[in-house]
Amino acid sequence: MENFANLISLVPKLAPDDYVGFTFFVGCMAMMAASAFFFLSMGSFDRKWRTSILVSGLITFIAAVHYWYMRDYWATNMESPTFFRYVDWILTVPLMCVEFYLILKVAGAKKSLMWKLILLSVVMLVTGYWGEGVDRDNAWLWGLVSGIAYFVIVYEIWLGGAAKLAKAAGGSVASSHKILCWFVLVGWAIYPIGYMAGTPGWYEGIFGGLSMDVFYNIADAINKIGFGLVIYNLAVQQTSTAE
């Protein structure tokens, strides 16, 4: 009992109306549950889809670990854990880009597509962090570079080489690709809004002072778990067809 009491004492205390802290706890548990689901389901699929499911599990697992630290950081300091968020994103967002390559391999996708999307995502995130955490006086400039990289990703998956491969693949691969594209276009849009809310610039009159942590936490869970569920559904369909 004494050990249990000591363990409970280590849990950070949150006020009943601390909705930001609540979403950190819920986000952490949701990511953990999703990771367990993806990892335990890997053996149910055809071998060529297991890597995609593994990556989905890694995305949510990495996020769960970071949310564990972010919830404690918030409870202790009551400020947005910007550093931890970007460490999470620099690992998970490129993996989400890898998912496009993995599902499009059936249509002949080459590794050059994967590395192109990874590079663009790293540029997007590194410049975003630099503007938000290091060189805030030029946040608008770093945000512009980050935004350009984001829109190149959007173009590539909606209209570029990835889109052509998805069309060639057809069927469930094409429909899954389209859903993932919507996640990037709509789901990822919350992140540049959050960037503008947290940095100085011409946009301060629109987004300045807006607390984004609740929106970030909800969007992270929807985007990361949703990405994985789309891949999971595709693997189920492809495995059923193969049988």
Contacts in CASP RR format, 6 or more apart in sequence:
PFRMAT RR
TARGET T0000
AUTHOR 0000-0000-0000
METHOD contacts of the structure
MODEL  1
MENFANLISLVPKLAPDDYVGFTFFVGCMAMMAASAFFFLSMGSFDRKWR
TSILVSGLITFIAAVHYWYMRDYWATNMESPTFFRYVDWILTVPLMCVEF
YLILKVAGAKKSLMWKLILLSVVMLVTGYWGEGVDRDNAWLWGLVSGIAY
FVIVYEIWLGGAAKLAKAAGGSVASSHKILCWFVLVGWAIYPIGYMAGTP
GWYEGIFGGLSMDVFYNIADAINKIGFGLVIYNLAVQQTSTAE
12 71 0 8 1.000
12 72 0 8 1.000
12 75 0 8 1.000
12 76 0 8 1.000
13 75 0 8 1.000
14 21 0 8 1.000
14 22 0 8 1.000
14 25 0 8 1.000
14 75 0 8 1.000
19 214 0 8 1.000
20 74 0 8 1.000
20 211 0 8 1.000
20 213 0 8 1.000
20 214 0 8 1.000
20 217 0 8 1.000
21 71 0 8 1.000
21 74 0 8 1.000
21 75 0 8 1.000
23 213 0 8 1.000
23 214 0 8 1.000
23 217 0 8 1.000
23 218 0 8 1.000
24 67 0 8 1.000
24 70 0 8 1.000
24 71 0 8 1.000
24 74 0 8 1.000
24 213 0 8 1.000
24 217 0 8 1.000
25 71 0 8 1.000
26 217 0 8 1.000
26 221 0 8 1.000
27 64 0 8 1.000
27 67 0 8 1.000
27 217 0 8 1.000
27 220 0 8 1.000
27 221 0 8 1.000
28 64 0 8 1.000
28 67 0 8 1.000
28 68 0 8 1.000
28 71 0 8 1.000
30 221 0 8 1.000
30 225 0 8 1.000
31 60 0 8 1.000
31 61 0 8 1.000
31 63 0 8 1.000
31 64 0 8 1.000
31 67 0 8 1.000
31 221 0 8 1.000
31 224 0 8 1.000
31 225 0 8 1.000
32 60 0 8 1.000
32 61 0 8 1.000
32 64 0 8 1.000
34 57 0 8 1.000
34 60 0 8 1.000
34 224 0 8 1.000
34 225 0 8 1.000
34 228 0 8 1.000
35 57 0 8 1.000
35 58 0 8 1.000
35 60 0 8 1.000
35 61 0 8 1.000
35 64 0 8 1.000
38 53 0 8 1.000
38 54 0 8 1.000
38 56 0 8 1.000
38 57 0 8 1.000
38 60 0 8 1.000
38 228 0 8 1.000
38 232 0 8 1.000
39 54 0 8 1.000
39 57 0 8 1.000
39 61 0 8 1.000
41 53 0 8 1.000
41 232 0 8 1.000
42 50 0 8 1.000
42 53 0 8 1.000
42 54 0 8 1.000
43 50 0 8 1.000
44 239 0 8 1.000
45 53 0 8 1.000
45 235 0 8 1.000
45 236 0 8 1.000
45 238 0 8 1.000
45 239 0 8 1.000
46 235 0 8 1.000
46 238 0 8 1.000
46 239 0 8 1.000
46 242 0 8 1.000
48 105 0 8 1.000
48 106 0 8 1.000
49 234 0 8 1.000
49 235 0 8 1.000
49 238 0 8 1.000
49 239 0 8 1.000
51 102 0 8 1.000
52 99 0 8 1.000
52 102 0 8 1.000
52 103 0 8 1.000
52 231 0 8 1.000
52 234 0 8 1.000
52 235 0 8 1.000
53 228 0 8 1.000
53 231 0 8 1.000
53 232 0 8 1.000
53 235 0 8 1.000
55 95 0 8 1.000
55 98 0 8 1.000
55 99 0 8 1.000
55 102 0 8 1.000
55 231 0 8 1.000
56 99 0 8 1.000
56 227 0 8 1.000
56 228 0 8 1.000
56 231 0 8 1.000
56 232 0 8 1.000
57 228 0 8 1.000
58 95 0 8 1.000
59 92 0 8 1.000
59 95 0 8 1.000
59 96 0 8 1.000
59 224 0 8 1.000
59 227 0 8 1.000
59 228 0 8 1.000
60 224 0 8 1.000
60 225 0 8 1.000
60 228 0 8 1.000
62 88 0 8 1.000
62 91 0 8 1.000
62 92 0 8 1.000
62 95 0 8 1.000
63 88 0 8 1.000
63 92 0 8 1.000
63 220 0 8 1.000
63 224 0 8 1.000
66 84 0 8 1.000
66 85 0 8 1.000
66 87 0 8 1.000
66 88 0 8 1.000
67 88 0 8 1.000
67 217 0 8 1.000
67 220 0 8 1.000
69 81 0 8 1.000
69 84 0 8 1.000
70 81 0 8 1.000
70 84 0 8 1.000
70 85 0 8 1.000
70 88 0 8 1.000
73 81 0 8 1.000
73 84 0 8 1.000
74 80 0 8 1.000
74 81 0 8 1.000
74 213 0 8 1.000
80 212 0 8 1.000
80 213 0 8 1.000
82 129 0 8 1.000
82 132 0 8 1.000
82 133 0 8 1.000
83 133 0 8 1.000
85 216 0 8 1.000
86 125 0 8 1.000
86 128 0 8 1.000
86 129 0 8 1.000
86 132 0 8 1.000
88 220 0 8 1.000
89 125 0 8 1.000
90 122 0 8 1.000
90 125 0 8 1.000
90 126 0 8 1.000
90 129 0 8 1.000
92 224 0 8 1.000
93 121 0 8 1.000
93 124 0 8 1.000
93 125 0 8 1.000
94 117 0 8 1.000
94 118 0 8 1.000
94 121 0 8 1.000
94 122 0 8 1.000
96 121 0 8 1.000
96 223 0 8 1.000
96 224 0 8 1.000
96 227 0 8 1.000
97 114 0 8 1.000
97 117 0 8 1.000
97 118 0 8 1.000
97 120 0 8 1.000
97 121 0 8 1.000
97 153 0 8 1.000
98 114 0 8 1.000
98 117 0 8 1.000
98 118 0 8 1.000
99 180 0 8 1.000
99 227 0 8 1.000
99 228 0 8 1.000
99 231 0 8 1.000
100 109 0 8 1.000
100 113 0 8 1.000
100 114 0 8 1.000
100 117 0 8 1.000
100 157 0 8 1.000
100 162 0 8 1.000
100 177 0 8 1.000
100 180 0 8 1.000
101 109 0 8 1.000
101 111 0 8 1.000
101 113 0 8 1.000
101 114 0 8 1.000
101 117 0 8 1.000
102 231 0 8 1.000
103 173 0 8 1.000
103 176 0 8 1.000
103 177 0 8 1.000
103 180 0 8 1.000
103 231 0 8 1.000
103 234 0 8 1.000
104 113 0 8 1.000
104 162 0 8 1.000
104 165 0 8 1.000
104 166 0 8 1.000
104 169 0 8 1.000
104 173 0 8 1.000
104 177 0 8 1.000
106 169 0 8 1.000
106 173 0 8 1.000
107 165 0 8 1.000
107 166 0 8 1.000
107 168 0 8 1.000
107 169 0 8 1.000
107 170 0 8 1.000
107 173 0 8 1.000
108 165 0 8 1.000
109 162 0 8 1.000
109 165 0 8 1.000
113 156 0 8 1.000
113 161 0 8 1.000
113 162 0 8 1.000
113 165 0 8 1.000
116 156 0 8 1.000
117 153 0 8 1.000
117 156 0 8 1.000
117 157 0 8 1.000
117 162 0 8 1.000
120 149 0 8 1.000
120 150 0 8 1.000
120 152 0 8 1.000
120 153 0 8 1.000
120 156 0 8 1.000
121 149 0 8 1.000
121 153 0 8 1.000
123 145 0 8 1.000
123 146 0 8 1.000
123 149 0 8 1.000
124 146 0 8 1.000
124 147 0 8 1.000
124 149 0 8 1.000
124 150 0 8 1.000
124 153 0 8 1.000
125 146 0 8 1.000
127 142 0 8 1.000
127 143 0 8 1.000
127 145 0 8 1.000
127 146 0 8 1.000
127 149 0 8 1.000
128 142 0 8 1.000
128 143 0 8 1.000
128 145 0 8 1.000
128 146 0 8 1.000
128 195 0 8 1.000
130 142 0 8 1.000
131 138 0 8 1.000
131 139 0 8 1.000
131 142 0 8 1.000
131 143 0 8 1.000
131 199 0 8 1.000
132 139 0 8 1.000
132 142 0 8 1.000
132 195 0 8 1.000
132 198 0 8 1.000
132 199 0 8 1.000
135 142 0 8 1.000
136 199 0 8 1.000
136 200 0 8 1.000
137 200 0 8 1.000
139 195 0 8 1.000
139 199 0 8 1.000
139 200 0 8 1.000
139 201 0 8 1.000
140 199 0 8 1.000
140 200 0 8 1.000
140 201 0 8 1.000
140 202 0 8 1.000
140 203 0 8 1.000
143 192 0 8 1.000
143 195 0 8 1.000
143 199 0 8 1.000
146 192 0 8 1.000
146 195 0 8 1.000
147 192 0 8 1.000
150 188 0 8 1.000
150 192 0 8 1.000
153 184 0 8 1.000
154 181 0 8 1.000
154 184 0 8 1.000
154 185 0 8 1.000
156 162 0 8 1.000
156 163 0 8 1.000
157 163 0 8 1.000
157 177 0 8 1.000
157 180 0 8 1.000
157 181 0 8 1.000
157 184 0 8 1.000
158 181 0 8 1.000
158 185 0 8 1.000
162 177 0 8 1.000
163 177 0 8 1.000
163 181 0 8 1.000
166 173 0 8 1.000
166 174 0 8 1.000
166 177 0 8 1.000
166 178 0 8 1.000
167 174 0 8 1.000
169 177 0 8 1.000
172 234 0 8 1.000
172 237 0 8 1.000
172 238 0 8 1.000
172 241 0 8 1.000
173 234 0 8 1.000
173 238 0 8 1.000
176 230 0 8 1.000
176 231 0 8 1.000
176 233 0 8 1.000
176 234 0 8 1.000
179 230 0 8 1.000
180 227 0 8 1.000
180 230 0 8 1.000
183 223 0 8 1.000
183 226 0 8 1.000
183 227 0 8 1.000
183 230 0 8 1.000
187 219 0 8 1.000
187 222 0 8 1.000
187 223 0 8 1.000
188 223 0 8 1.000
190 212 0 8 1.000
190 215 0 8 1.000
190 216 0 8 1.000
190 219 0 8 1.000
191 216 0 8 1.000
191 219 0 8 1.000
193 207 0 8 1.000
193 212 0 8 1.000
193 215 0 8 1.000
194 207 0 8 1.000
194 210 0 8 1.000
194 212 0 8 1.000
194 215 0 8 1.000
194 216 0 8 1.000
196 203 0 8 1.000
196 206 0 8 1.000
196 207 0 8 1.000
196 208 0 8 1.000
197 207 0 8 1.000
197 208 0 8 1.000
197 209 0 8 1.000
197 210 0 8 1.000
197 211 0 8 1.000
197 212 0 8 1.000
198 207 0 8 1.000
198 208 0 8 1.000
198 209 0 8 1.000
198 210 0 8 1.000
198 212 0 8 1.000
END
